[in-house]
């Protein structure tokens, strides 16, 4: 289960923050964060794990500030809400530099590892050191269930106190301690839910909102994962069929894929495969659940998805080298498993039924596999009561920019339209040839900077989004080949 979680890829009542937190200063010093050569400013801020028990466990929340390039900077920074849930914001510094270099010309960018994530008392549940490539899905599930069952008691934490609303209280305290009176907020993927909640918890703090790949309250994660993933796969099959070279190399790709899935043997396919990292040869049984899980990961990225026809052709011939290579390349995405479970199990699963889940997954290649895996984990993981915030009408009038990628398999444009109900003073921009996470792609960076500078979307020139090209398909393992329409 943790392997799948890592491949994957939320009251109008304002919660009080203690006076000590509001006035306590936060001292920063120059430091380096992983995967970024430039020095940034780092610090840590102490909060109570349980604000109702101030003499209890203390948490050290880690903060990084990427200072504006100019000394004559604006006073309102951009604050990042990372995805997942479970991703540390400081680990996204390279992403931030690609997406917000223009913003950083005049504004600080603030990265906060929220409680339970990154380096802020992370709720890490460690898998045992076993050879998973040689294990069946049933064996992996048994190990994973044992980890989920035992992990909470091994952590120095009450895992029920790591919901998003409580994390946002920490973030608000830190913003105040840094001396910012007004902020711009950017949420990506699950971070759009975090940003939505924050904007309603602390509306007077917020100047503008940007949400990229949205999870409004109606997107009850992962209820719609199977349906939305199928839509994106359909787009890819259509693209290949309409591209002369792809269609010639991989004729009737969609029909062949559906036939392969329908006739996949119940007991899997026995084969040998080399570990891409070590070269060690493994005797394995490839199961359908593993195949569809990796396909779902591949279609997250328009660039990676252009390799999918080649990988599928290999799979049709019982060659799983490409599949194992993707598993090795994707890694763990920096997710903290315990934080993922606390938030999804406490904030999402109480809001939908198993019957709804089954209905929405019946016609999808993914067949609800991720949702079932999360359901099994949530049956074992301690849960907090549904935060009261979720029972309130969450509507704010901040100037808001909503970004969606037409090829996004998890937060497609449908959810961007739904997010407009929460932010009526908004513009929803759809990048037709982009997938999950629009900000770093093409001219999106300039649009975002212009929006923040003006605190308005009224005069934005967004026509350049249509100029972003979809990557060319791979026709073999040598690399992409230009399509006939280019």
C-alpha positions, 0 to 999 in steps of 0.5 A, a space after each residue: 500500500 505505501 508503494 501505491 500511495 507514493 506513486 500517486 500521486 482538505 469553519 468559516 469559524 476562525 480557530 484561535 491562535 495563542 497570543 504567544 504564537 502571534 507575537 513570538 519572533 521567528 529568527 531565520 539564518 542562511 542555509 541550504 535545502 536539498 536539491 537546490 544549490 542556492 542559499 535560502 533562509 531557514 528557521 523553525 517555529 515551536 507550536 503545541 501539538 494539542 492547543 487545548 493542552 499547552 503543557 503537552 508535546 511540542 512540535 518544531 515546524 520547519 520553514 524556508 524563505 526564498 527571499 525576493 531578488 530585489 531589496 525594494 520588495 513587496 510586503 506580501 509574499 507567496 506562501 506555498 501549500 504543497 500536495 499529497 496530502 503528505 508532501 513537505 513544502 521545503 522539498 518543492 524548492 526546485 519546483 518553486 524556482 521553475 514556477 515562480 522565478 518571476 514572482 520572486 523578482 519582487 516577493 519572498 516565497 515562503 515554504 512551510 513543512 506543515 505538521 507531520 510532513 517534511 521535517 516537521 515531526 514527520 509521521 513516517 511509517 517505514 516499510 521493512 527491508 524486503 524484496 518487494 519485486 519478488 512478492 505478490 500483491 497479497 504478500 505486500 498487502 499483508 506487510 502493509 497492513 502490519 505497518 499501518 496497524 503498528 505505526 501509530 504506536 511507534 510515532 512520537 505523535 498523536 496522529 489524530 492531531 495532524 488534520 489540515 485545519 490544525 496545520 493551517 493554524 500553525 501556518 498562520 502563526 508562522 506567517 504572523 511571526 515572520 511579520 507578514 500582514 498580507 499574503 498571496 497563497 498558492 496551492 497545488 493538487 491537494 494543497 488547493 484544499 489546504 489553501 481553500 481551508 486556510 482562506 476561510 479560516 484566516 480570510 483577512 490574511 489573504 490578498 490573492 489565491 492561486 489553486 492549481 489542479 483543484 480539490 474543492 470540497 465536492 472532490 472527495 479524494 479518492 472517490 473520483 480517481 478511477 473515473 478521472 483517470 479513465 478520461 485522461 487515458 481516453 484522451 491519450 488513446 485518441 491522440 495516438 489514433 489521430 497521430 499518423 506515426 503513433 497510429 501506424 506504430 501502435 494500431 488499435 491501441 485502445 481496443 488492444 489495451 481493453 482486450 488485454 485488461 479483460 483477459 488478464 489471467 487471474 493468477 498473474 503472469 510469471 516472468 523474470 525482470 532485472 532491477 533497473 537500479 541493481 541489475 539483479 534478476 528477479 523471478 516475479 509474478 506480474 499482477 493486473 493491479 500492479 500494471 494499472 497502478 503504474 499506468 495511472 502514475 504514468 498518465 500524471 505527466 504529459 511528458 511521461 505519458 508519451 512513452 505509454 504506447 511503447 510500454 503497452 506494446 511491451 506489456 502486450 508481449 509480456 515484456 515488463 522492462 519499461 514497467 519496472 523502469 517507471 517504478 524505479 524512476 518515480 520514487 516515493 515523491 516525498 510523501 509522508 505516509 502517516 500524514 496522508 492517512 490521517 488527512 484522507 481517513 479523517 477528512 475524506 472517507 467519512 464523506 462518501 460511501 463504499 457504494 458510491 466508490 464502487 459505482 464510480 469505478 466500474 467502467 475504469 481500467 483502474 477499477 477503484 484499486 487505489 480507493 480500495 487500498 486507502 479504504 483498507 488502510 483507513 480501517 486500521 488507522 486512528 481517525 480524528 472527528 471530521 473537522 467542523 470546517 467541513 460542515 460550513 459554507 466555504 465561500 470567499 471573495 479573494 481575487 482567485 486564479 484557478 488553473 487546470 490541465 486538460 490532460 490531468 488524470 486526478 484533478 481535471 477541469 471539471 473540478 476547476 469549475 467546481 472550485 469557482 463555487 468557493 471563490 466566485 471572484 475567480 477566473 478558471 484557466 484551462 491549459 489544453 495540452 498540460 496535465 497535473 500542475 500547470 504553473 511550471 509549464 510554458 507561459 503560466 509563470 508569467 500569467 501567475 506573476 501578472 495576476 499577483 502583481 495586479 491582484 486581478 485577473 481582468 487584464 491578463 493575456 492568457 492566449 499563450 496557454 493555447 501555444 503549449 504543445 503536447 510532447 511527441 509520442 515515443 515510437 520506440 525506446 530511442 525517444 520521441 519522434 515529431 508528430 505529422 501535425 508538427 
